[in-house]
Amino acid sequence: MIVRDKVVVVTGAAHGIGEALVNRFHTEGARAVVAADLDGEGAEKVAPPSGFGMRVDVGRESDIQRLVAETISRYGQIDVFCSNAGIFIPGGIDAPDADWLKMRDIHLLAHVYAARAVLPGMLARGDGYLLQTVSAAGLLTSLESVVYAVTKHAALGLAEWLSMTYGYAGIKVSALCPQGVRTSMLMQDPNNFLVEGSVSVEQVADSVIEGLASEKFLILPHPEVAEYFRRKAADHDRWLRGMRRLRADTTAKKAGG
């Protein structure tokens, strides 16, 4: 899909990857770009003149429905819905239920709510695109957060199912799976091993434009992630041994200051 003259909605749009996507879609000539975020003022600030900003809690289906209804009332349809909002909460298996539920709502159910809201119109036209920011953690894992790893795996599973189920009807689905991206989420921990080899939000936006144009399911701003995923699939036990070593190394480095 080429985004020129398309109506695009981006959640998690006030900062980071979302802000870069809003800017890039506008530069690419989208007819309208709608910026949605829990930070409503931030969303209004980044929204281009051709679109609008709205405060949206993506974990509430009523908010997603309101966002979709308002966009359609103004522009007639939604061509691309980018479910990009995300958070990171570190924690192990003893993480409180509240953290599990919050990340489940944002990383999984928000994608479900978006699909429920936009699929009827897209299916009626026989065309539409769901872009879901998943993270390389959905393909691999997260060393610092079991909750992040599990909810991102769930998001990937949903994206696969949507593509499998609705692809025949003209619905395209892509899972954006970056590794380290230089956002405030990552850079607040300069010792994070993902900082080395990280990319800018603008580079992620470049990958998205290329991925949408070729309608690739996996959009990988870090090409090496494809190789890591291949190794995981080829020999899961060997991959787990390697991840145990990486976990031990990073833990030792943090303990040593």
Summary of the structure (lengths in Angstrom):
residues: 257
radius of gyration: 18.0
end to end distance: 47.0
largest distance: 58.4
contacts: 875
relative contact order: 0.12
helix: 54%
strand: 14%
